[in-house]
Amino acid sequence: MDILTDTNILVRGVHRKAAKHREAIGALRALRARGDRICIVPQNVYEFWAVATRPAGNNGLGLAPSQADRVTCRIEELCTVLRDPPALYDEWRRLIVVQGVSGKKTHDARLVAAMTLHGITQILTFNTDDFTRYSGITVIHPATLDASG
């Protein structure tokens, strides 16, 4: 099964000192062990890059662009990158109007739009409440996965 991975999983998976690093890594390993395909979309990469290159004092990882590039390449090797389909903008616009989405939640709506167009119904995230408004989307919190597979 294809499962979209939210950016917060990627960031915590990379940041070894993050409180939920082991939980993120364990969840990714559990999904892979059961045969699921771990997917990301370009938005995940944009968001990851922003956090990775932001100073550590500003809730970032403090990586230089060259370091962020190496880590991003590794993420792209481990995950299936699904390109943005041409209809993404229209689906996103539809979702934000139908759901009455505003503010930062519009980023989540864009992920859901991409999921819809790629036929993905599950997302792995620490921010489960951000996706509960969308019917047809199953939200998986890393704590619910057995890290042993």
SENULUM-203735 format. One line per 5 residues: number of its first residue (from 1); for each residue x negated, y negated, z of N, C-alpha, C, O, CB. Coordinates in Angstrom, 1 decimal. Atoms other than C-alpha are relative to their C-alpha. Glycine has a CB too. Layout:
N
NUM) X Y Z X Y Z X Y Z X Y Z X Y Z ~ ...
end
This chain:
149
1) -0.8 1.2 0.0 0.0 0.0 0.0 -0.9 -1.2 0.0 -1.9 -1.3 0.6 1.0 0.0 1.2 ~ 0.7 1.2 0.0 -1.2 -3.5 -0.7 0.5 -0.9 1.2 1.7 -1.0 1.5 0.3 -0.8 -1.3 ~ -0.3 0.9 -1.1 -1.4 -5.8 2.3 -0.8 -1.3 -0.1 -2.1 -1.2 -0.3 -0.3 0.7 1.4 ~ 0.7 1.3 0.0 -2.3 -9.5 2.2 -0.6 -0.2 1.4 0.1 0.0 2.4 1.0 -1.2 -0.4 ~ 0.7 0.4 -1.2 -4.8 -10.6 4.8 0.0 -1.5 0.2 -0.5 -2.2 -0.7 -1.4 0.6 0.1
6) 0.0 1.5 -0.3 -4.3 -14.0 6.4 -1.4 -0.5 0.2 -2.2 0.3 0.7 1.0 -0.3 1.2 ~ 1.3 0.6 -0.2 -7.2 -16.3 6.6 -0.5 0.1 1.4 -1.7 0.2 1.6 0.0 -1.5 -0.4 ~ 0.5 -0.1 -1.4 -7.3 -16.1 10.4 -0.6 1.3 0.3 -1.5 1.4 1.2 1.2 -0.3 0.9 ~ 0.6 -1.3 -0.1 -8.2 -12.5 10.1 -1.4 0.0 -0.6 -2.3 0.5 0.0 0.8 1.2 -0.7 ~ 1.3 0.2 0.7 -11.1 -13.3 7.7 -0.9 -0.8 0.9 -2.1 -0.3 1.1 0.1 -0.6 -1.3
11) 0.8 0.8 -0.8 -12.4 -16.0 10.0 -0.5 0.7 1.2 -1.6 0.7 1.6 0.7 -1.3 0.4 ~ 0.4 -0.8 -1.2 -12.3 -13.9 13.1 -0.8 1.2 -0.3 -1.7 1.6 0.6 1.3 0.4 0.8 ~ 0.8 -1.1 0.4 -13.7 -11.0 11.3 -1.5 -0.3 -0.2 -2.4 0.5 0.0 0.5 0.7 -1.2 ~ 1.4 0.5 0.3 -16.8 -13.0 10.3 -0.6 -0.6 1.3 -1.8 -0.4 1.5 0.1 -1.1 -1.1 ~ 0.5 0.7 -1.2 -17.2 -14.9 13.6 -0.1 0.9 1.1 0.8 1.2 1.9 0.9 -1.2 0.4
16) 0.2 -1.1 -1.0 -18.7 -12.3 15.9 0.2 -0.5 1.4 0.5 0.4 2.3 -1.4 0.5 -0.1 ~ -0.2 0.4 -1.4 -18.3 -14.5 19.0 1.5 -0.4 0.2 1.9 -0.8 1.3 -0.9 -1.2 0.3 ~ -1.4 0.3 -0.1 -14.6 -15.1 18.3 0.7 1.0 1.0 0.3 2.1 1.0 0.7 0.0 -1.4 ~ -0.7 -0.8 -1.0 -12.3 -13.8 21.0 0.7 1.2 -0.6 0.7 2.3 0.1 1.1 -0.9 0.7 ~ -0.8 -1.1 0.6 -10.4 -11.6 18.6 -0.8 0.7 -1.2 -0.2 1.3 -2.1 1.3 -0.4 -0.5
21) 0.9 -0.6 1.1 -13.4 -10.5 16.4 0.3 1.5 -0.1 0.5 2.0 -1.2 -1.4 -0.3 0.3 ~ -0.1 -1.5 0.1 -13.2 -6.8 17.3 1.4 0.4 -0.4 1.6 1.4 -1.1 -0.3 0.6 1.4 ~ -1.4 -0.3 0.3 -9.4 -6.8 17.0 0.2 -0.2 -1.6 0.9 0.7 -2.2 1.0 -0.9 0.7 ~ -0.1 0.3 1.5 -9.7 -8.3 13.4 -0.7 1.1 -0.7 -0.1 1.7 -1.7 -0.5 -1.3 -0.3 ~ 0.8 -1.1 0.6 -12.4 -5.8 12.4 0.7 1.3 0.1 0.8 2.1 -0.8 -1.4 0.0 0.5
26) -0.7 -1.3 -0.2 -10.5 -2.9 13.9 1.2 0.2 -0.8 1.5 1.3 -1.4 0.4 0.1 1.5 ~ -1.2 0.0 0.8 -7.3 -3.8 12.1 -0.4 0.3 -1.5 0.3 1.1 -2.1 0.8 -1.3 0.1 ~ 0.4 -0.2 1.4 -9.1 -4.0 8.7 -0.5 1.4 -0.2 -0.2 2.0 -1.2 -1.1 -1.0 -0.3 ~ 0.4 -1.4 0.2 -10.8 -0.7 9.3 1.1 1.0 0.1 1.1 2.0 -0.7 -1.0 0.3 1.2 ~ -1.2 -0.9 -0.1 -7.5 0.9 10.3 0.7 0.0 -1.3 1.2 1.1 -1.7 0.9 -0.4 1.2
31) -0.7 0.1 1.3 -5.9 -0.3 7.1 -0.7 0.8 -1.0 -0.1 1.5 -1.8 0.3 -1.5 -0.4 ~ 0.8 -0.7 1.0 -8.7 0.9 5.0 0.0 1.5 0.2 0.1 2.3 -0.8 -1.5 -0.5 0.0 ~ 0.0 -1.5 -0.3 -8.8 4.3 6.8 1.3 0.7 -0.4 1.3 1.8 -0.8 -0.2 0.2 1.5 ~ -1.3 -0.7 0.4 -5.1 4.9 6.0 0.3 -0.2 -1.5 1.3 0.2 -1.9 1.1 -0.6 0.9 ~ -0.1 0.1 1.4 -5.7 4.0 2.4 0.7 -1.2 -0.6 1.0 -1.3 -1.8 0.8 1.2 -0.5
36) -0.6 1.2 0.5 -4.2 0.6 2.2 -1.0 -0.9 -0.8 -2.2 -0.8 -0.5 0.6 -0.8 1.2 ~ 0.9 0.9 0.7 -5.6 -2.0 -0.2 0.1 -1.4 0.6 1.2 -1.9 0.7 0.4 -0.1 -1.6 ~ 0.0 1.3 -0.7 -6.6 -5.2 1.6 -0.2 -1.1 -1.1 -1.2 -1.1 -1.8 -1.2 0.0 1.1 ~ 0.0 1.1 1.1 -5.8 -8.2 -0.6 -0.1 -1.4 0.6 0.2 -1.7 1.7 1.3 0.2 -0.8 ~ 0.1 1.5 -0.3 -6.6 -11.9 -0.6 0.4 -0.7 -1.3 0.4 -0.1 -2.4 -1.4 -0.4 0.5
41) -0.3 0.9 1.2 -5.5 -14.7 -2.9 -0.9 -1.2 0.1 -1.5 -1.4 1.2 1.5 -0.5 0.0 ~ 0.9 1.1 -0.1 -7.5 -17.8 -3.8 0.2 -0.9 1.2 -0.8 -1.5 1.7 0.2 -0.8 -1.3 ~ -0.3 0.9 -1.1 -5.8 -19.8 -1.1 -0.8 0.5 1.3 -1.3 -0.3 2.0 1.5 -0.1 0.4 ~ 0.8 -0.5 -1.1 -7.5 -17.5 1.5 -1.4 -0.4 -0.1 -2.0 -0.8 0.9 0.1 1.5 0.0 ~ 1.4 0.4 0.2 -10.8 -18.3 0.0 -0.2 -1.5 0.3 -1.2 -1.9 0.9 -0.5 0.3 -1.4
46) 0.1 1.5 -0.2 -10.2 -22.1 0.0 0.1 -0.3 1.5 -0.7 -1.0 2.0 1.2 -0.7 -0.7 ~ -0.2 0.3 -1.4 -9.0 -22.0 3.6 -1.3 0.5 0.8 -1.8 -0.1 1.7 1.2 0.7 0.6 ~ 1.2 -0.6 -0.7 -11.9 -19.7 4.7 -1.2 -1.0 -0.2 -1.9 -1.2 0.8 -0.4 1.4 -0.6 ~ 1.2 0.9 0.3 -14.5 -22.0 3.0 0.1 -1.3 0.9 -0.9 -1.8 1.4 0.0 -0.4 -1.5 ~ -0.2 1.3 -0.8 -13.0 -25.1 4.8 -0.4 0.3 1.5 -1.1 -0.5 2.1 1.4 -0.4 0.0
51) 0.3 -0.3 -1.4 -13.3 -23.4 8.2 -1.5 0.4 0.1 -2.2 0.0 1.1 0.9 1.2 0.5 ~ 1.4 -0.4 -0.1 -16.7 -21.8 7.5 -1.0 -1.1 -0.1 -2.0 -1.1 0.6 -0.3 1.0 -1.2 ~ 0.9 1.1 0.1 -18.3 -25.0 6.5 0.2 -1.2 0.9 -0.5 -2.2 0.9 0.0 -0.5 -1.5 ~ -0.3 1.0 -1.0 -16.7 -27.2 9.1 -0.9 0.1 1.2 -1.2 1.3 1.6 1.5 0.0 0.4 ~ 0.9 -0.1 -1.2 -18.9 -28.0 12.1 0.6 0.8 1.1 1.8 0.8 1.3 -0.4 -1.4 0.5
56) -0.5 -0.9 -1.1 -18.6 -25.6 15.0 0.7 -0.9 1.1 1.6 -0.4 1.7 -1.2 0.7 0.6 ~ -0.7 0.9 -1.0 -17.7 -28.6 17.3 1.4 -0.4 -0.5 2.1 -0.9 0.4 -0.9 -1.1 0.2 ~ -1.3 0.4 0.5 -14.7 -29.2 15.1 0.8 1.3 -0.4 1.6 1.3 -1.4 -0.1 -0.9 -1.3 ~ -0.7 -1.3 0.2 -13.3 -25.6 15.3 -0.4 0.7 -1.3 0.5 1.3 -2.0 1.5 -0.3 0.0 ~ 0.5 -0.7 1.2 -15.4 -24.4 12.4 -1.1 1.0 0.3 -1.4 1.2 1.5 -0.5 -1.0 -1.1
61) 1.1 -0.9 -0.2 -18.2 -21.9 11.9 -1.3 -0.6 -0.2 -2.4 -0.1 0.2 0.2 1.2 -1.0 ~ 1.2 0.7 0.1 -20.8 -24.5 11.0 -1.0 0.6 -1.0 -2.2 0.4 -0.9 -0.7 -0.1 1.3 ~ 0.9 -0.6 1.0 -22.2 -22.6 8.0 -0.3 -1.0 -1.1 0.5 -1.9 -1.5 0.7 1.2 -0.6 ~ 0.4 0.8 1.2 -24.1 -24.3 5.2 0.7 0.6 -1.2 1.1 1.8 -1.1 -1.6 0.0 -0.2 ~ -0.7 -0.5 1.2 -22.5 -24.0 1.8 -0.6 1.3 -0.5 0.1 2.2 -1.0 0.0 -1.0 -1.1
66) 0.6 -1.2 0.5 -25.1 -21.4 0.8 0.3 1.2 0.9 0.5 2.4 0.4 -1.5 -0.2 -0.1 ~ -0.4 -1.1 -0.9 -24.3 -19.3 3.9 1.4 0.4 -0.2 1.8 1.6 -0.3 -0.3 -0.4 1.5 ~ -1.4 -0.3 0.2 -20.6 -19.6 3.3 0.2 0.7 -1.3 1.1 1.6 -1.4 0.8 -1.4 -0.1 ~ -0.1 -0.7 1.3 -21.1 -18.5 -0.3 -0.4 1.5 0.2 0.3 2.4 -0.3 -1.0 -0.6 -1.0 ~ 0.4 -1.4 -0.3 -22.9 -15.3 0.9 1.1 0.8 0.7 1.5 1.9 0.3 -1.3 0.1 0.8
71) -1.1 -0.7 -0.7 -20.1 -14.5 3.3 1.2 0.1 -0.8 1.9 1.2 -0.8 0.3 -0.8 1.3 ~ -1.2 -0.1 0.9 -17.4 -15.3 0.8 -0.2 1.1 -1.1 0.8 1.8 -1.4 0.2 -1.4 -0.7 ~ 0.3 -1.1 0.9 -19.1 -13.0 -1.7 0.3 1.4 0.6 0.8 2.3 0.0 -1.4 -0.1 -0.6 ~ -0.2 -1.3 -0.7 -19.0 -10.2 0.9 1.5 0.3 0.2 2.0 1.4 0.0 -0.7 -0.1 1.4 ~ -1.4 -0.2 -0.2 -15.3 -10.8 1.6 0.6 0.4 -1.4 1.5 1.3 -1.4 0.7 -1.4 0.4
76) -0.5 -0.3 1.4 -14.6 -10.7 -2.2 -0.3 1.4 -0.4 0.4 2.1 -1.1 -0.5 -1.0 -1.0 ~ 0.3 -1.4 0.2 -16.4 -7.3 -2.3 0.9 0.9 0.8 1.2 2.0 0.3 -1.5 0.2 0.4 ~ -0.8 -0.9 -0.9 -14.4 -5.9 0.6 1.5 0.0 -0.3 2.2 0.9 0.1 -0.3 -0.3 1.4 ~ -1.4 0.2 0.3 -11.0 -7.2 -0.5 0.3 -0.1 -1.5 -0.6 -0.4 -2.3 0.5 -1.3 0.7 ~ -0.4 0.2 1.4 -9.1 -7.2 -3.7 0.5 -1.4 -0.1 1.5 -1.8 0.5 1.2 1.0 -0.4
81) -0.4 1.4 0.2 -8.8 -10.8 -5.0 1.1 0.0 -1.1 0.9 0.4 -2.2 -1.2 -0.8 -0.4 ~ -1.1 0.1 0.9 -5.4 -11.3 -6.6 0.1 -1.5 -0.5 0.3 -2.4 0.3 1.3 0.4 0.7 ~ 0.0 1.3 0.5 -5.5 -14.3 -8.9 1.4 -0.7 0.0 2.4 0.0 0.1 -0.4 0.0 -1.5 ~ -1.2 0.7 0.0 -2.8 -17.0 -8.8 0.8 0.2 -1.3 0.2 -0.2 -2.4 -0.2 -1.5 0.3 ~ -0.8 -0.1 1.2 0.0 -16.2 -11.3 0.5 -1.4 -0.4 0.7 -2.3 0.4 1.1 1.0 0.2
86) -0.5 1.3 0.5 1.3 -19.1 -13.5 1.3 -0.4 0.8 1.5 -1.6 0.9 0.3 0.1 -1.4 ~ -1.3 0.4 -0.7 4.7 -19.0 -11.6 -0.1 -0.3 1.4 0.9 -0.6 2.1 1.0 1.1 -0.2 ~ 0.2 0.2 -1.4 3.1 -19.6 -8.2 0.6 -1.3 0.5 1.3 -1.4 1.5 -1.4 0.1 0.3 ~ -0.4 1.3 -0.4 3.9 -23.3 -8.0 1.6 0.0 0.1 2.1 -0.5 1.0 -0.4 -1.1 -1.0 ~ -1.5 0.0 0.0 7.6 -22.7 -9.0 0.6 0.8 1.2 1.5 0.4 1.8 0.5 0.5 -1.3
91) -0.4 -0.9 -1.1 8.0 -19.9 -6.4 -0.2 -0.7 1.3 0.6 -0.7 2.2 -0.7 1.3 -0.1 ~ 0.2 0.7 -1.2 6.4 -22.0 -3.7 1.0 -1.1 0.2 1.5 -1.3 1.3 -1.5 -0.6 -0.1 ~ -1.0 1.1 -0.1 8.6 -25.0 -4.5 1.4 0.6 0.4 2.1 0.0 1.2 0.1 -0.7 -1.3 ~ -1.3 -0.6 -0.4 11.7 -22.7 -4.3 0.0 0.3 1.4 1.0 0.0 2.1 0.2 1.2 -0.9 ~ 0.1 -0.4 -1.4 10.6 -21.3 -1.0 0.1 -1.2 1.0 0.8 -1.1 2.0 -1.2 0.8 0.3
96) 0.0 1.1 -1.0 9.9 -24.6 0.7 1.3 -0.7 0.1 1.7 -1.2 1.1 -1.1 -1.0 -0.3 ~ -1.4 0.6 0.0 13.3 -26.0 -0.3 1.0 0.9 0.6 1.7 0.5 1.5 0.4 -0.4 -1.5 ~ -0.9 -0.9 -0.6 15.3 -22.9 0.5 -0.2 0.2 1.5 0.8 0.2 2.2 -0.1 1.4 -0.8 ~ 0.3 -0.2 -1.4 13.6 -22.4 3.8 -0.1 -1.3 0.8 -0.2 -1.2 2.1 -1.3 0.8 0.1 ~ 0.1 1.3 -0.7 13.4 -26.1 4.7 -1.4 -0.1 0.7 -1.5 -0.5 1.8 1.1 -0.1 1.0
101) 1.4 0.0 -0.5 9.6 -25.8 5.2 -0.6 -1.4 0.0 -0.4 -2.1 -1.0 -0.9 1.0 -0.7 ~ 0.6 1.3 -0.1 7.6 -28.8 6.3 -1.4 0.1 0.7 -1.6 1.1 1.4 0.8 -1.1 0.6 ~ 1.3 0.0 -0.7 4.1 -29.7 7.5 -0.9 1.1 -0.4 -0.9 1.6 -1.5 0.2 0.0 1.5 ~ 1.0 -1.1 0.2 1.4 -27.1 7.9 0.6 1.3 -0.5 -0.1 2.1 -1.1 -0.8 0.2 1.2 ~ -0.6 -1.3 0.3 3.9 -24.3 7.4 0.1 0.1 -1.6 0.4 1.2 -2.0 1.4 0.0 0.6
106) 0.0 -0.2 1.5 3.8 -25.1 3.6 -1.1 0.8 -0.5 -1.0 1.4 -1.6 -0.1 -1.4 -0.6 ~ 1.1 -0.9 0.4 0.5 -23.3 3.5 0.4 1.5 0.1 0.1 2.3 -0.8 -1.3 -0.2 0.9 ~ -0.6 -1.4 -0.2 2.2 -20.1 4.8 1.0 0.3 -1.1 1.0 1.4 -1.6 0.6 0.1 1.4 ~ -0.9 -0.2 1.1 4.9 -20.6 2.2 -0.7 0.4 -1.3 -0.2 1.2 -2.1 1.0 -1.2 -0.1 ~ 0.7 -0.3 1.2 2.4 -20.6 -0.5 -0.6 1.4 0.0 -0.6 2.1 -1.1 -1.2 -1.0 -0.2
111) 0.4 -1.4 -0.1 1.0 -17.3 0.7 1.1 1.0 -0.3 1.0 2.0 -1.0 -0.6 0.3 1.4 ~ -1.2 -0.9 0.2 4.5 -15.8 0.8 0.4 -0.1 -1.5 0.8 1.0 -2.1 1.1 -0.5 0.8 ~ -0.3 0.1 1.5 5.1 -17.1 -2.8 -1.0 0.9 -0.8 -0.5 1.6 -1.7 -0.2 -1.5 -0.5 ~ 0.9 -0.8 0.7 1.9 -15.4 -3.9 0.3 1.5 0.3 0.2 2.3 -0.7 -1.5 -0.3 0.5 ~ -0.3 -1.4 -0.3 2.9 -12.2 -2.1 1.2 0.5 -0.8 1.2 1.6 -1.4 0.4 0.1 1.5
116) -1.2 -0.3 0.8 6.3 -12.3 -3.8 -0.3 0.3 -1.4 0.2 1.3 -2.0 1.0 -1.1 0.1 ~ 0.3 -0.2 1.4 4.9 -12.6 -7.2 -0.9 1.2 -0.3 -0.9 1.7 -1.4 -0.7 -1.3 -0.6 ~ 0.9 -1.1 0.1 2.3 -9.9 -6.6 0.7 1.3 0.5 0.1 2.4 0.4 -1.3 -0.2 0.7 ~ -0.7 -1.2 -0.5 4.9 -7.5 -5.1 -0.5 0.5 1.3 -0.4 1.7 1.6 0.0 1.0 -1.0 ~ 0.5 -0.4 -1.3 3.3 -7.5 -1.7 1.0 -0.3 1.1 1.6 -1.4 1.1 -1.4 -0.7 0.3
121) -1.0 0.2 -1.0 5.6 -7.1 1.3 -0.5 -0.1 1.4 0.2 -0.3 2.4 1.0 1.1 -0.1 ~ 0.5 0.0 -1.3 3.2 -7.0 4.2 -1.2 -0.9 0.1 -2.0 -1.1 -0.8 -0.5 1.5 0.4 ~ 1.1 0.9 -0.2 0.8 -9.5 5.7 -0.6 0.3 1.4 0.1 0.5 2.4 0.4 -1.5 -0.1 ~ 0.8 -0.2 -1.2 -1.9 -8.9 8.4 -0.4 -1.4 0.5 -1.1 -2.1 -0.2 -1.2 0.9 -0.2 ~ 0.3 1.3 -0.6 -2.1 -12.0 10.7 0.1 0.0 1.5 0.8 0.8 2.1 1.0 -1.0 -0.6
126) -0.1 0.3 -1.4 -2.6 -13.2 14.2 1.2 -0.9 0.3 1.7 -0.9 1.4 -1.3 -0.6 0.6 ~ -1.1 1.0 -0.1 0.1 -15.8 13.6 1.3 0.5 -0.5 1.8 0.1 -1.5 -0.4 -1.3 -0.8 ~ -1.2 -0.7 0.5 3.1 -13.6 13.3 1.2 -0.9 -0.1 2.0 -0.7 -1.0 0.3 1.2 1.0 ~ -1.2 0.9 0.0 5.7 -16.3 14.1 0.0 -0.8 -1.3 1.1 -1.3 -1.7 0.0 -0.9 1.2 ~ 0.0 0.8 1.2 4.6 -18.2 11.0 0.7 0.6 -1.2 1.0 -0.1 -2.2 -1.5 -0.3 -0.4
131) -0.5 -0.7 1.2 6.0 -15.6 8.6 1.4 0.7 0.3 1.9 1.3 -0.6 -1.0 1.0 -0.4 ~ -1.2 -0.7 -0.3 9.1 -14.3 10.4 1.3 -0.6 -0.7 2.3 0.1 -0.9 0.3 -0.1 1.5 ~ -1.2 0.6 0.7 11.5 -16.7 8.5 0.2 0.6 -1.4 1.3 0.4 -1.9 -0.2 -1.5 -0.1 ~ -0.1 -0.5 1.4 10.8 -14.9 5.2 0.6 1.4 0.0 -0.1 2.3 0.5 -1.3 -0.1 -0.7 ~ -0.6 -1.3 0.1 13.1 -12.0 4.5 -0.9 0.8 -1.0 -1.4 0.3 -2.0 1.5 0.0 -0.5
136) 0.8 -0.9 0.9 11.4 -9.0 2.8 -1.5 0.0 0.3 -2.2 0.7 -0.4 0.2 -0.5 -1.4 ~ 1.5 0.1 -0.4 8.0 -9.8 4.5 -0.1 0.7 1.3 0.6 0.3 2.3 -0.5 -1.4 0.0 ~ 0.3 -0.7 -1.2 6.7 -7.4 7.1 -1.3 -0.6 0.6 -2.3 -0.6 -0.1 -0.1 1.5 -0.1 ~ 1.2 0.6 -0.6 4.3 -9.1 9.5 -0.7 1.0 0.9 0.0 1.7 1.8 0.4 -1.3 0.8 ~ 0.7 -1.0 -0.8 1.6 -6.9 11.0 -1.0 -0.8 0.9 -1.9 -1.5 0.4 -0.8 1.0 -0.9
141) 1.0 0.6 -0.9 -0.3 -8.1 14.1 -1.1 1.0 0.2 -0.8 2.2 0.3 0.6 -0.4 1.4 ~ 1.1 -1.0 -0.1 -3.8 -6.5 14.4 0.1 0.9 1.2 -0.3 2.0 1.2 -1.3 -0.8 0.1 ~ -0.1 -0.8 -1.2 -3.0 -5.3 17.9 0.9 1.2 -0.2 0.8 2.2 0.6 0.5 -0.9 1.2 ~ -1.0 -1.1 0.2 -0.3 -3.0 16.5 -0.7 1.2 -0.8 -0.1 2.2 -1.0 1.2 -0.4 -0.7 ~ 0.7 -1.1 0.8 -2.9 -1.0 14.4 -1.0 0.7 0.9 -1.7 0.1 1.7 -0.7 -0.6 -1.2
146) 1.0 -0.8 -0.6 -4.9 1.8 15.8 -1.3 -0.1 -0.7 -1.4 0.4 -1.8 0.5 1.5 0.1 ~ 1.3 0.3 0.7 -8.5 0.9 15.1 -0.7 1.3 -0.4 -1.6 1.3 -1.2 -0.9 -0.7 1.0 ~ 0.6 -1.3 0.4 -9.4 4.6 14.8 0.6 0.5 -1.3 0.1 1.5 -1.9 0.2 1.1 1.1 ~ -0.6 -0.4 1.3 -7.2 4.8 11.7 1.1 0.9 0.2 1.8 1.4 -0.8 -1.1 0.7 -0.9
end
